[in-house]
Amino acid sequence: MSKPVRDALIREILDRCAGKTALCGENEVLGVGRYRAEDLSRGALFSPCRLGPLALGNRCAILPLGRVGGADSPDEAARRFYLARSGAALLSTGPIPASKKDDPFPALRWLPLNERMHARGARMLLQIALDGSTPAQTANLAVAAPAGGFDGVCLNARENDTGLLETVREIRARRGASLPILCRVSLSPALAESGLLPEGGRAVPCLAERLETMTALARAGVDGFELSLGGPEAPWLLAPGSRFPAGCYAEAARALKAHFRCLGIGAAVLAYGRLGYPALDEKLLRQSLCDMVSLDGAGIDDPDWVEKARRGCGEDICPLPSGALNVKPGAARVAVVGAGERGLRYAIAAADRGMQVDLYEEKDRLGGTLARYASQTAYEKQNQLDYLLRELGKRPSIRVRRGTRADAELLKREGYDRIALGCRAAAVRAPSVPGWGEIPFADAERISEPLSGAWKKKKVTVIGSGTLACDLAWALLEKKLARRVSLITERPMPMPDESAADREHFRHFFPQRGGEIVSGCTLLRMRRHSLVYRDARSGKEVHLPCDRIVLLEEAPASLRLYREAVAERIAPEIVLL
């Protein structure tokens, strides 16, 4: 059973992550977590600021957690990454472990890239991971940074802050106040009070003690802080996924900013956690909740984020994970079968390469399962769907053929140079257990029924483990569309194909909201008002009260059309998306 949370701020952050509260009354599905057009060229986001002695042209920071740049020298991909994002005032390398360096970091290998970044107005930090390194080891790396053109250092102490204060003092003793220091720290030691993290016999600092630790660091010479949650006990909190609300950790930044203001400490505070929405970022800065914003994945996924936000074209920011589909040149006419996420992305990429594209979708609605997700609580899925449909409409070379089932005969008759096939899901089969049909049910094609409110007084069980099943269960619980909500699956865990952050968010917070998760079980039989399963741990039969069922267990993809296309050679090139 979870312990009561002593610190009000920690409780507020956890409640927001669980979807119980809203930031400034707007942190909702279609609130500030959306990309919209708004002229911010004269706003706080693009006003100058400082990180200690370092002057910055705007308040946008991109600090990777390890995707790029975490090597002794930047490769060509890393060089392209940084130069494309040089509109942000402050960037860093990925975390580089100091404990693995017996001699000073070969900073000179970064010098050519850093000089090009400086010419574009950006400033670079060397990010050092404190993974058990001694203060002397970290200081060796830090004091060598300026030789490689770095403008300062970023000490990443999220997972291990042992010796952090001594490290800062060592750097200041050897380099003085001229080298800017930014610290990435976590509130997770205070989180064990919530019962979310195990105490493990350790003394648990409260929030006040964590703030005092950061006060000591600021007085020792730290110029700026980025606050987050997460650590060794809960790494999934370090990089909050799409299930977390926009601005989920903003209150932590506000608390630290207010604390420093009362003490007269001028260290900068960077807000972190599902940011990168220009309107929200601007709001946080205007209300003086922080001094800068870490753009998280948004600044990594769209290299033109800063320029689009500056021009007031926030709706053009790409919310899709970075990494384009591999669309080879050389085809004049292309057929894309299936207007799901991958089909839409492939059609857009093919059109950008000068190809004429026919996009087939047998339903009237575009987006596939993405459209279904967007209708639930996943606001980032709505962002992705809106973006893809807008981009689709901008390309006249794409002809959309809704309500058309593309079979092998039709595709061969049209004579395409290339055919890109999205995998159709096979028909979902009802569980082969005694009593199936005694409990009324809905499936993916009738998903509107449970969302209509007709089941408000019912005990609903969602059978499935995928994102759609979890989103629906969450929506029924959040919108109080059922008396009781359970999610049951024979798989070991829900959302097996999603990121650890999104999966663990559901696993931790869905039960806190009052839902029930049963995984790894075996369905045995159904009765009129109950579902019987065998518990994976105890091996005992359990009766789960149930008035309604939603069957959303994802079926394996069907490759029938692909096999037919290859066998009949209906086009010179056939691509499976």
PyMOL commands that set and color helices and strands:
alter all, ss='L'
color gray80, all
select helices_A, chain A and resi 8-17+23-25+44-46+76-84+98-100+107-119+135-143+145-148+164-178+188-194+207-220+235-237+250-263+278-286+296-301+305-310+314-316+341-352+369-374+379-393+408-414+444-446+448-451+467-478+500-512+560-568
alter helices_A, ss='H'
color red, helices_A
select strands_A, chain A and resi 49-51+54-56+60-62+90-92+96-97+123-129+152-156+181-186+224-228+268-271+292-294+333-337+356-361+398-402+418-421+424-425+441-443+459-463+484-489+516-519+522-527+530-534+541-545+548-551+557-558+573-576
alter strands_A, ss='S'
color yellow, strands_A
deselect
rebuild
show_as cartoon
